[in-house]
Amino acid sequence: MTPEHVLLVGHGSIGKFHLEKLVDLVENVDVIEPSPKNQTTMILKKHACKINFYNNLQTLPDNKFYTFAVIANWGPDHVSTILKLLKKGITKFLVEKPLCDSLSDLKVIEDLVSENKIELISHYQWSYSYLPELINEMAIKYFLGNTISIVVNGGAKCLVTNGIHFLALAEIIFNDIPIASSIIYVNNDINPRNNKFVYLEGNATWKYPNSKYLSVNFFNKSHISLISIINFEYGYAIVQNDEIKMFAIPLDKRIKLISPTRTENASELIYTGPAFSYPDGSDGTDLIYSKLLNGLSREDSTHGIQTIKDFVLTLEKNTDSEIDRNMSGITNERFEKKWNLS
């Protein structure tokens, strides 16, 4: 059944992206957007969806039922927005990253989910894309062995803004959560959304069980595009510009690998094609919306919560050590600290 009403909070660049998806899925979208210049839409495709703009939550019609809400305003405002919408009876949310920007706000969300007061899914579209399934299929078909590491490199992409997507993706590819992490970073006031938000360069690394690693490296003085390498025991994949190329060590060369320190070039190209799109052309965002319409799982909420927790705890300790998920050593001041993540 097509839902009658969905609420979209925020109509900036991310909000516009979501509206493009929503107009083909629902009958009505109410959009909360305080800026008059953003209270217009350039959608030209034919659709039957009705779009209404409102300045704030207080101007919404009373007693209107919304199937779910899409939260696409600034990250530090996500939790307060969820709490206001919960009072209006909305209990299902798609929340843009970051889910929140403090440990105290994260605790609020964790409690609401554990008490079954809300359901949510974070917009980590790569986690829900075809990529994890694709690399698993190719690893089996070409005997690549286990995924060992993901190494990400690029210019001014921000360890938070883009890096957090890789942290979410690594949880799916490694089928586990990190056990330790380290980070070295510098903040520059160049965030294109608002320079009050951080824009971090440097290196962040997360260690997973069985000696698997995610390493993210971004540099604000560089203009190179983002590229990532997924390393296997017997090959690697390069992901760039939404395309993937996979290479394997030829089978006749593997017989030489008689010790852990022996290596060979992965010279055999075994696959090239779209990295994230499913064979039918859909993507991770399409799957996320399908879940919103057909039923979220507790794992969807947990995935979003786990990712932001591991990121904020890594920023918090800023040392190479185990991740303290119990937060036993964190003072109240640090617990309440707003990191201004976007």
BALOBA-1460 file (C-alpha; in Angstrom, 3 decimals):
// residues 342
<rec num="1" residu="m" x="0.000" y="0.000" z="0.000"/>
<rec num="2" residu="t" x="1.351" y="3.420" z="-0.918"/>
<rec num="3" residu="p" x="1.729" y="5.525" z="2.251"/>
<rec num="4" residu="e" x="-0.289" y="8.726" z="2.165"/>
<rec num="5" residu="h" x="1.993" y="11.081" z="4.049"/>
<rec num="6" residu="v" x="5.716" y="11.255" z="4.758"/>
<rec num="7" residu="l" x="7.526" y="14.096" z="6.517"/>
<rec num="8" residu="l" x="10.883" y="15.403" z="5.250"/>
<rec num="9" residu="v" x="12.819" y="17.657" z="7.623"/>
<rec num="10" residu="g" x="15.338" y="19.741" z="5.688"/>
<rec num="11" residu="h" x="15.486" y="20.644" z="1.996"/>
<rec num="12" residu="g" x="19.155" y="21.402" z="1.476"/>
<rec num="13" residu="s" x="21.295" y="19.348" z="-0.883"/>
<rec num="14" residu="i" x="20.651" y="16.120" z="1.038"/>
<rec num="15" residu="g" x="16.968" y="16.866" z="1.506"/>
<rec num="16" residu="k" x="16.567" y="17.441" z="-2.234"/>
<rec num="17" residu="f" x="18.133" y="14.032" z="-2.862"/>
<rec num="18" residu="h" x="15.587" y="12.386" z="-0.581"/>
<rec num="19" residu="l" x="12.669" y="14.287" z="-2.098"/>
<rec num="20" residu="e" x="13.679" y="12.950" z="-5.529"/>
<rec num="21" residu="k" x="13.264" y="9.441" z="-4.125"/>
<rec num="22" residu="l" x="10.082" y="10.137" z="-2.183"/>
<rec num="23" residu="v" x="8.021" y="11.597" z="-5.030"/>
<rec num="24" residu="d" x="8.023" y="8.199" z="-6.735"/>
<rec num="25" residu="l" x="7.090" y="6.310" z="-3.572"/>
<rec num="26" residu="v" x="4.397" y="8.250" z="-1.706"/>
<rec num="27" residu="e" x="1.314" y="10.371" z="-2.315"/>
<rec num="28" residu="n" x="2.165" y="13.352" z="-0.118"/>
<rec num="29" residu="v" x="5.377" y="14.826" z="1.276"/>
<rec num="30" residu="d" x="5.338" y="17.616" z="3.842"/>
<rec num="31" residu="v" x="8.706" y="19.396" z="3.905"/>
<rec num="32" residu="i" x="10.022" y="21.385" z="6.871"/>
<rec num="33" residu="e" x="12.405" y="24.024" z="5.511"/>
<rec num="34" residu="p" x="12.950" y="27.392" z="7.285"/>
<rec num="35" residu="s" x="14.867" y="29.014" z="4.417"/>
<rec num="36" residu="p" x="12.507" y="30.631" z="1.850"/>
<rec num="37" residu="k" x="15.044" y="30.130" z="-0.957"/>
<rec num="38" residu="n" x="14.922" y="26.361" z="-0.365"/>
<rec num="39" residu="q" x="11.130" y="26.160" z="-0.336"/>
<rec num="40" residu="t" x="10.977" y="25.325" z="-4.014"/>
<rec num="41" residu="t" x="11.538" y="22.160" z="-5.988"/>
<rec num="42" residu="m" x="13.077" y="21.644" z="-9.424"/>
<rec num="43" residu="i" x="11.624" y="18.159" z="-9.839"/>
<rec num="44" residu="l" x="10.438" y="17.895" z="-13.434"/>
<rec num="45" residu="k" x="9.512" y="14.219" z="-13.674"/>
<rec num="46" residu="k" x="5.867" y="13.284" z="-13.880"/>
<rec num="47" residu="h" x="4.549" y="12.112" z="-10.550"/>
<rec num="48" residu="a" x="1.348" y="12.217" z="-8.551"/>
<rec num="49" residu="c" x="2.997" y="13.206" z="-5.294"/>
<rec num="50" residu="k" x="1.837" y="16.424" z="-3.647"/>
<rec num="51" residu="i" x="4.574" y="18.500" z="-1.965"/>
<rec num="52" residu="n" x="3.826" y="21.009" z="0.806"/>
<rec num="53" residu="f" x="6.394" y="23.300" z="2.453"/>
<rec num="54" residu="y" x="6.275" y="24.464" z="6.076"/>
<rec num="55" residu="n" x="8.594" y="26.840" z="7.933"/>
<rec num="56" residu="n" x="8.848" y="24.766" z="11.100"/>
<rec num="57" residu="l" x="7.306" y="21.850" z="12.961"/>
<rec num="58" residu="q" x="4.853" y="24.116" z="14.783"/>
<rec num="59" residu="t" x="3.129" y="25.060" z="11.513"/>
<rec num="60" residu="l" x="2.357" y="21.446" z="10.558"/>
<rec num="61" residu="p" x="-1.355" y="20.565" z="10.488"/>
<rec num="62" residu="d" x="-2.595" y="18.970" z="13.705"/>
<rec num="63" residu="n" x="-3.500" y="15.282" z="13.898"/>
<rec num="64" residu="k" x="-1.901" y="14.332" z="10.570"/>
<rec num="65" residu="f" x="-0.528" y="10.790" z="10.468"/>
<rec num="66" residu="y" x="2.910" y="10.260" z="8.924"/>
<rec num="67" residu="t" x="4.090" y="6.805" z="7.940"/>
<rec num="68" residu="f" x="7.673" y="7.852" z="8.666"/>
<rec num="69" residu="a" x="9.898" y="10.919" z="8.770"/>
<rec num="70" residu="v" x="13.159" y="11.607" z="6.952"/>
<rec num="71" residu="i" x="15.557" y="13.655" z="9.082"/>
<rec num="72" residu="a" x="17.886" y="15.605" z="6.748"/>
<rec num="73" residu="n" x="18.638" y="18.746" z="8.747"/>
<rec num="74" residu="w" x="21.958" y="19.458" z="10.465"/>
<rec num="75" residu="g" x="23.491" y="16.578" z="12.442"/>
<rec num="76" residu="p" x="23.561" y="18.296" z="15.848"/>
<rec num="77" residu="d" x="19.776" y="18.887" z="15.532"/>
<rec num="78" residu="h" x="18.806" y="15.287" z="14.776"/>
<rec num="79" residu="v" x="17.998" y="14.121" z="18.294"/>
<rec num="80" residu="s" x="15.979" y="17.193" z="19.282"/>
<rec num="81" residu="t" x="14.056" y="16.825" z="16.011"/>
<rec num="82" residu="i" x="13.314" y="13.155" z="16.698"/>
<rec num="83" residu="l" x="12.051" y="14.000" z="20.194"/>
<rec num="84" residu="k" x="9.733" y="16.702" z="18.838"/>
<rec num="85" residu="l" x="8.366" y="14.393" z="16.164"/>
<rec num="86" residu="l" x="7.873" y="11.586" z="18.666"/>
<rec num="87" residu="k" x="5.531" y="13.913" z="20.566"/>
<rec num="88" residu="k" x="3.584" y="14.273" z="17.312"/>
<rec num="89" residu="g" x="3.193" y="10.509" z="17.106"/>
<rec num="90" residu="i" x="5.915" y="9.701" z="14.563"/>
<rec num="91" residu="t" x="7.856" y="6.598" z="15.587"/>
<rec num="92" residu="k" x="9.697" y="5.532" z="12.398"/>
<rec num="93" residu="f" x="12.663" y="7.507" z="11.059"/>
<rec num="94" residu="l" x="15.231" y="7.594" z="8.298"/>
<rec num="95" residu="v" x="18.076" y="9.680" z="9.735"/>
<rec num="96" residu="e" x="20.893" y="11.138" z="7.686"/>
<rec num="97" residu="k" x="24.430" y="10.698" z="8.952"/>
<rec num="98" residu="p" x="25.685" y="11.473" z="11.427"/>
<rec num="99" residu="l" x="22.943" y="10.079" z="13.630"/>
<rec num="100" residu="c" x="24.047" y="12.520" z="16.342"/>
<rec num="101" residu="d" x="27.195" y="14.308" z="17.468"/>
<rec num="102" residu="s" x="27.537" y="13.561" z="21.191"/>
<rec num="103" residu="l" x="27.566" y="10.536" z="23.462"/>
<rec num="104" residu="s" x="24.722" y="11.997" z="25.529"/>
<rec num="105" residu="d" x="22.483" y="12.327" z="22.450"/>
<rec num="106" residu="l" x="23.441" y="8.817" z="21.411"/>
<rec num="107" residu="k" x="22.310" y="7.520" z="24.821"/>
<rec num="108" residu="v" x="18.904" y="9.143" z="24.237"/>
<rec num="109" residu="i" x="18.541" y="7.323" z="20.916"/>
<rec num="110" residu="e" x="19.755" y="4.007" z="22.326"/>
<rec num="111" residu="d" x="17.172" y="4.216" z="25.124"/>
<rec num="112" residu="l" x="14.315" y="5.076" z="22.743"/>
<rec num="113" residu="v" x="15.184" y="2.122" z="20.509"/>
<rec num="114" residu="s" x="15.697" y="-0.356" z="23.369"/>
<rec num="115" residu="e" x="12.359" y="0.689" z="24.887"/>
<rec num="116" residu="n" x="10.679" y="0.138" z="21.478"/>
<rec num="117" residu="k" x="9.516" y="3.746" z="21.338"/>
<rec num="118" residu="i" x="11.078" y="4.401" z="17.927"/>
<rec num="119" residu="e" x="12.453" y="2.559" z="14.912"/>
<rec num="120" residu="l" x="15.185" y="4.086" z="12.807"/>
<rec num="121" residu="i" x="17.566" y="3.422" z="9.985"/>
<rec num="122" residu="s" x="20.596" y="5.568" z="9.145"/>
<rec num="123" residu="h" x="21.301" y="6.562" z="5.561"/>
<rec num="124" residu="y" x="24.469" y="4.510" z="5.129"/>
<rec num="125" residu="q" x="23.571" y="3.646" z="1.561"/>
<rec num="126" residu="w" x="26.789" y="1.724" z="0.874"/>
<rec num="127" residu="s" x="25.993" y="-0.664" z="3.723"/>
<rec num="128" residu="y" x="22.746" y="-1.525" z="1.942"/>
<rec num="129" residu="s" x="24.246" y="-1.533" z="-1.553"/>
<rec num="130" residu="y" x="25.211" y="-4.462" z="-3.762"/>
<rec num="131" residu="l" x="28.922" y="-4.086" z="-2.959"/>
<rec num="132" residu="p" x="29.139" y="-6.429" z="0.080"/>
<rec num="133" residu="e" x="27.259" y="-9.149" z="-1.803"/>
<rec num="134" residu="l" x="29.318" y="-8.607" z="-4.953"/>
<rec num="135" residu="i" x="32.715" y="-8.921" z="-3.308"/>
<rec num="136" residu="n" x="31.582" y="-11.985" z="-1.356"/>
<rec num="137" residu="e" x="30.379" y="-13.689" z="-4.556"/>
<rec num="138" residu="m" x="33.581" y="-12.864" z="-6.423"/>
<rec num="139" residu="a" x="35.775" y="-13.936" z="-3.511"/>
<rec num="140" residu="i" x="34.116" y="-17.345" z="-3.535"/>
<rec num="141" residu="k" x="34.133" y="-17.705" z="-7.327"/>
<rec num="142" residu="y" x="37.814" y="-16.805" z="-7.717"/>
<rec num="143" residu="f" x="39.119" y="-18.175" z="-4.401"/>
<rec num="144" residu="l" x="40.283" y="-14.765" z="-3.164"/>
<rec num="145" residu="g" x="40.102" y="-15.785" z="0.488"/>
<rec num="146" residu="n" x="38.989" y="-13.496" z="3.288"/>
<rec num="147" residu="t" x="38.743" y="-9.738" z="3.115"/>
<rec num="148" residu="i" x="41.694" y="-8.415" z="5.095"/>
<rec num="149" residu="s" x="41.539" y="-4.642" z="4.946"/>
<rec num="150" residu="i" x="39.923" y="-1.568" z="3.438"/>
<rec num="151" residu="v" x="42.227" y="1.369" z="2.717"/>
<rec num="152" residu="v" x="40.667" y="4.703" z="1.741"/>
<rec num="153" residu="n" x="42.551" y="7.687" z="0.337"/>
<rec num="154" residu="g" x="41.494" y="11.122" z="-0.910"/>
<rec num="155" residu="g" x="41.691" y="14.881" z="-0.707"/>
<rec num="156" residu="a" x="39.318" y="17.128" z="1.241"/>
<rec num="157" residu="k" x="36.636" y="14.526" z="1.951"/>
<rec num="158" residu="c" x="36.608" y="14.760" z="5.790"/>
<rec num="159" residu="l" x="37.128" y="11.812" z="8.108"/>
<rec num="160" residu="v" x="33.568" y="12.333" z="9.378"/>
<rec num="161" residu="t" x="31.556" y="13.417" z="6.350"/>
<rec num="162" residu="n" x="32.776" y="10.626" z="4.086"/>
<rec num="163" residu="g" x="34.862" y="8.484" z="6.404"/>
<rec num="164" residu="i" x="31.889" y="7.436" z="8.508"/>
<rec num="165" residu="h" x="30.315" y="5.762" z="5.461"/>
<rec num="166" residu="f" x="33.344" y="3.472" z="5.248"/>
<rec num="167" residu="l" x="33.123" y="2.679" z="8.945"/>
<rec num="168" residu="a" x="29.528" y="1.582" z="8.401"/>
<rec num="169" residu="l" x="30.473" y="-0.379" z="5.273"/>
<rec num="170" residu="a" x="33.368" y="-2.143" z="6.995"/>
<rec num="171" residu="e" x="30.987" y="-3.493" z="9.645"/>
<rec num="172" residu="i" x="29.029" y="-5.206" z="6.872"/>
<rec num="173" residu="i" x="32.000" y="-6.440" z="4.819"/>
<rec num="174" residu="f" x="33.902" y="-7.740" z="7.857"/>
<rec num="175" residu="n" x="30.674" y="-8.937" z="9.505"/>
<rec num="176" residu="d" x="31.975" y="-7.616" z="12.807"/>
<rec num="177" residu="i" x="32.544" y="-4.456" z="14.834"/>
<rec num="178" residu="p" x="35.931" y="-2.859" z="15.619"/>
<rec num="179" residu="i" x="37.777" y="-3.766" z="18.796"/>
<rec num="180" residu="a" x="40.373" y="-0.961" z="18.768"/>
<rec num="181" residu="s" x="41.056" y="2.284" z="16.936"/>
<rec num="182" residu="s" x="43.399" y="5.232" z="16.557"/>
<rec num="183" residu="i" x="43.090" y="8.650" z="14.987"/>
<rec num="184" residu="i" x="45.326" y="11.606" z="14.132"/>
<rec num="185" residu="y" x="43.428" y="14.611" z="12.832"/>
<rec num="186" residu="v" x="43.371" y="18.357" z="12.268"/>
<rec num="187" residu="n" x="40.201" y="20.393" z="11.812"/>
<rec num="188" residu="n" x="39.994" y="23.108" z="9.144"/>
<rec num="189" residu="d" x="37.083" y="25.565" z="8.937"/>
<rec num="190" residu="i" x="36.172" y="24.627" z="5.361"/>
<rec num="191" residu="n" x="32.977" y="22.606" z="5.791"/>
<rec num="192" residu="p" x="30.808" y="23.576" z="2.780"/>
<rec num="193" residu="r" x="27.583" y="23.157" z="4.745"/>
<rec num="194" residu="n" x="28.655" y="25.511" z="7.537"/>
<rec num="195" residu="n" x="32.152" y="26.284" z="8.768"/>
<rec num="196" residu="k" x="31.073" y="25.767" z="12.377"/>
<rec num="197" residu="f" x="31.025" y="22.052" z="11.594"/>
<rec num="198" residu="v" x="34.305" y="20.143" z="11.690"/>
<rec num="199" residu="y" x="36.126" y="19.097" z="8.530"/>
<rec num="200" residu="l" x="38.841" y="16.694" z="9.586"/>
<rec num="201" residu="e" x="41.961" y="15.665" z="7.729"/>
<rec num="202" residu="g" x="44.353" y="12.972" z="8.845"/>
<rec num="203" residu="n" x="44.193" y="9.232" z="9.453"/>
<rec num="204" residu="a" x="41.668" y="7.075" z="11.287"/>
<rec num="205" residu="t" x="42.175" y="3.332" z="11.671"/>
<rec num="206" residu="w" x="39.920" y="0.689" z="13.167"/>
<rec num="207" residu="k" x="41.057" y="-2.834" z="14.010"/>
<rec num="208" residu="y" x="38.584" y="-5.732" z="13.780"/>
<rec num="209" residu="p" x="38.797" y="-9.322" z="15.039"/>
<rec num="210" residu="n" x="41.037" y="-11.695" z="13.056"/>
<rec num="211" residu="s" x="43.476" y="-8.901" z="12.176"/>
<rec num="212" residu="k" x="41.228" y="-7.000" z="9.788"/>
<rec num="213" residu="y" x="41.583" y="-3.231" z="9.386"/>
<rec num="214" residu="l" x="39.896" y="-0.138" z="8.027"/>
<rec num="215" residu="s" x="42.194" y="2.821" z="7.344"/>
<rec num="216" residu="v" x="40.797" y="6.179" z="6.156"/>
<rec num="217" residu="n" x="43.185" y="8.915" z="4.961"/>
<rec num="218" residu="f" x="41.936" y="12.345" z="3.838"/>
<rec num="219" residu="f" x="43.938" y="15.542" z="3.329"/>
<rec num="220" residu="n" x="42.364" y="18.984" z="3.106"/>
<rec num="221" residu="k" x="45.132" y="20.488" z="0.978"/>
<rec num="222" residu="s" x="44.739" y="17.821" z="-1.710"/>
<rec num="223" residu="h" x="42.232" y="17.895" z="-4.581"/>
<rec num="224" residu="i" x="42.409" y="14.209" z="-5.512"/>
<rec num="225" residu="s" x="39.197" y="12.196" z="-5.702"/>
<rec num="226" residu="l" x="38.358" y="9.444" z="-3.295"/>
<rec num="227" residu="i" x="39.677" y="5.946" z="-3.992"/>
<rec num="228" residu="s" x="39.428" y="2.813" z="-1.871"/>
<rec num="229" residu="i" x="41.191" y="-0.535" z="-1.987"/>
<rec num="230" residu="i" x="39.677" y="-3.716" z="-0.567"/>
<rec num="231" residu="n" x="42.415" y="-6.267" z="0.106"/>
<rec num="232" residu="f" x="41.844" y="-10.017" z="0.098"/>
<rec num="233" residu="e" x="44.224" y="-12.855" z="0.872"/>
<rec num="234" residu="y" x="44.793" y="-13.432" z="-2.859"/>
<rec num="235" residu="g" x="43.662" y="-10.262" z="-4.574"/>
<rec num="236" residu="y" x="42.280" y="-6.781" z="-4.250"/>
<rec num="237" residu="a" x="39.501" y="-4.510" z="-5.501"/>
<rec num="238" residu="i" x="39.735" y="-0.832" z="-6.421"/>
<rec num="239" residu="v" x="36.608" y="1.293" z="-6.006"/>
<rec num="240" residu="q" x="36.627" y="4.712" z="-7.675"/>
<rec num="241" residu="n" x="33.874" y="6.884" z="-9.180"/>
<rec num="242" residu="d" x="31.245" y="4.258" z="-8.251"/>
<rec num="243" residu="e" x="33.064" y="1.639" z="-10.350"/>
<rec num="244" residu="i" x="34.906" y="-1.426" z="-9.113"/>
<rec num="245" residu="k" x="37.787" y="-3.395" z="-10.603"/>
<rec num="246" residu="m" x="38.830" y="-6.660" z="-8.998"/>
<rec num="247" residu="f" x="42.168" y="-8.405" z="-9.445"/>
<rec num="248" residu="a" x="43.431" y="-11.822" z="-8.386"/>
<rec num="249" residu="i" x="46.798" y="-13.520" z="-8.043"/>
<rec num="250" residu="p" x="46.770" y="-16.116" z="-10.866"/>
<rec num="251" residu="l" x="46.257" y="-19.629" z="-9.568"/>
<rec num="252" residu="d" x="49.553" y="-20.859" z="-11.034"/>
<rec num="253" residu="k" x="51.390" y="-18.189" z="-9.009"/>
<rec num="254" residu="r" x="49.771" y="-19.101" z="-5.711"/>
<rec num="255" residu="i" x="51.738" y="-22.344" z="-5.430"/>
<rec num="256" residu="k" x="54.804" y="-20.184" z="-4.754"/>
<rec num="257" residu="l" x="53.189" y="-18.663" z="-1.660"/>
<rec num="258" residu="i" x="54.683" y="-21.191" z="0.737"/>
<rec num="259" residu="s" x="55.172" y="-18.791" z="3.664"/>
<rec num="260" residu="p" x="53.269" y="-15.797" z="5.122"/>
<rec num="261" residu="t" x="55.936" y="-13.384" z="3.862"/>
<rec num="262" residu="r" x="55.824" y="-14.470" z="0.208"/>
<rec num="263" residu="t" x="53.803" y="-12.215" z="-2.129"/>
<rec num="264" residu="e" x="52.799" y="-12.072" z="-5.786"/>
<rec num="265" residu="n" x="51.202" y="-9.448" z="-8.043"/>
<rec num="266" residu="a" x="47.432" y="-9.684" z="-8.383"/>
<rec num="267" residu="s" x="47.679" y="-9.271" z="-12.142"/>
<rec num="268" residu="e" x="44.526" y="-11.047" z="-13.317"/>
<rec num="269" residu="l" x="41.540" y="-8.743" z="-13.881"/>
<rec num="270" residu="i" x="38.498" y="-10.793" z="-12.841"/>
<rec num="271" residu="y" x="35.696" y="-8.225" z="-12.709"/>
<rec num="272" residu="t" x="34.835" y="-4.654" z="-13.629"/>
<rec num="273" residu="g" x="31.490" y="-2.891" z="-13.314"/>
<rec num="274" residu="p" x="29.285" y="-0.742" z="-11.062"/>
<rec num="275" residu="a" x="30.332" y="-0.931" z="-7.423"/>
<rec num="276" residu="f" x="27.105" y="-0.178" z="-5.624"/>
<rec num="277" residu="s" x="24.140" y="-0.747" z="-7.962"/>
<rec num="278" residu="y" x="22.177" y="-3.977" z="-7.874"/>
<rec num="279" residu="p" x="21.707" y="-5.886" z="-11.149"/>
<rec num="280" residu="d" x="18.204" y="-4.396" z="-11.489"/>
<rec num="281" residu="g" x="19.631" y="-0.842" z="-11.290"/>
<rec num="282" residu="s" x="18.475" y="-0.070" z="-7.750"/>
<rec num="283" residu="d" x="20.879" y="1.108" z="-5.065"/>
<rec num="284" residu="g" x="21.327" y="1.133" z="-1.316"/>
<rec num="285" residu="t" x="18.994" y="4.083" z="-0.817"/>
<rec num="286" residu="d" x="16.258" y="2.210" z="-2.683"/>
<rec num="287" residu="l" x="16.703" y="-0.744" z="-0.327"/>
<rec num="288" residu="i" x="16.567" y="1.557" z="2.693"/>
<rec num="289" residu="y" x="13.253" y="3.007" z="1.519"/>
<rec num="290" residu="s" x="11.952" y="-0.485" z="0.826"/>
<rec num="291" residu="k" x="12.725" y="-1.384" z="4.420"/>
<rec num="292" residu="l" x="10.944" y="1.737" z="5.665"/>
<rec num="293" residu="l" x="7.840" y="0.798" z="3.701"/>
<rec num="294" residu="n" x="7.900" y="-2.935" z="4.440"/>
<rec num="295" residu="g" x="9.383" y="-3.171" z="7.911"/>
<rec num="296" residu="l" x="12.620" y="-2.270" z="9.709"/>
<rec num="297" residu="s" x="14.549" y="-4.753" z="11.821"/>
<rec num="298" residu="r" x="16.282" y="-4.141" z="15.122"/>
<rec num="299" residu="e" x="19.561" y="-4.736" z="13.252"/>
<rec num="300" residu="d" x="18.878" y="-1.656" z="11.106"/>
<rec num="301" residu="s" x="18.693" y="0.530" z="14.200"/>
<rec num="302" residu="t" x="21.694" y="-1.183" z="15.770"/>
<rec num="303" residu="h" x="23.836" y="-0.643" z="12.674"/>
<rec num="304" residu="g" x="23.268" y="3.113" z="12.711"/>
<rec num="305" residu="i" x="23.851" y="3.364" z="16.457"/>
<rec num="306" residu="q" x="26.972" y="1.189" z="16.399"/>
<rec num="307" residu="t" x="28.640" y="3.198" z="13.640"/>
<rec num="308" residu="i" x="28.288" y="6.610" z="15.245"/>
<rec num="309" residu="k" x="29.224" y="5.217" z="18.664"/>
<rec num="310" residu="d" x="32.473" y="3.757" z="17.332"/>
<rec num="311" residu="f" x="33.281" y="7.012" z="15.547"/>
<rec num="312" residu="v" x="32.611" y="9.346" z="18.476"/>
<rec num="313" residu="l" x="34.436" y="7.052" z="20.920"/>
<rec num="314" residu="t" x="37.415" y="7.089" z="18.561"/>
<rec num="315" residu="l" x="37.384" y="10.907" z="18.494"/>
<rec num="316" residu="e" x="36.935" y="10.936" z="22.247"/>
<rec num="317" residu="k" x="39.934" y="8.874" z="23.260"/>
<rec num="318" residu="n" x="42.247" y="9.920" z="20.411"/>
<rec num="319" residu="t" x="44.707" y="7.123" z="21.251"/>
<rec num="320" residu="d" x="45.568" y="3.681" z="19.939"/>
<rec num="321" residu="s" x="43.635" y="1.426" z="22.322"/>
<rec num="322" residu="e" x="40.573" y="-0.714" z="22.775"/>
<rec num="323" residu="i" x="37.211" y="0.952" z="22.266"/>
<rec num="324" residu="d" x="35.518" y="1.608" z="25.621"/>
<rec num="325" residu="r" x="31.888" y="0.960" z="24.679"/>
<rec num="326" residu="n" x="30.845" y="0.983" z="28.334"/>
<rec num="327" residu="m" x="32.168" y="4.577" z="28.479"/>
<rec num="328" residu="s" x="33.347" y="3.909" z="32.030"/>
<rec num="329" residu="g" x="36.316" y="6.252" z="31.827"/>
<rec num="330" residu="i" x="34.533" y="9.227" z="30.250"/>
<rec num="331" residu="t" x="33.774" y="12.264" z="32.409"/>
<rec num="332" residu="n" x="30.365" y="13.932" z="32.351"/>
<rec num="333" residu="e" x="31.854" y="16.922" z="30.539"/>
<rec num="334" residu="r" x="33.150" y="14.705" z="27.742"/>
<rec num="335" residu="f" x="29.899" y="12.727" z="27.701"/>
<rec num="336" residu="e" x="27.982" y="15.928" z="26.960"/>
<rec num="337" residu="k" x="30.544" y="17.329" z="24.473"/>
<rec num="338" residu="k" x="29.118" y="18.350" z="21.109"/>
<rec num="339" residu="w" x="31.541" y="17.464" z="18.318"/>
<rec num="340" residu="n" x="29.753" y="19.522" z="15.616"/>
<rec num="341" residu="l" x="29.736" y="16.649" z="13.144"/>
<rec num="342" residu="s" x="27.999" y="16.909" z="9.778"/>
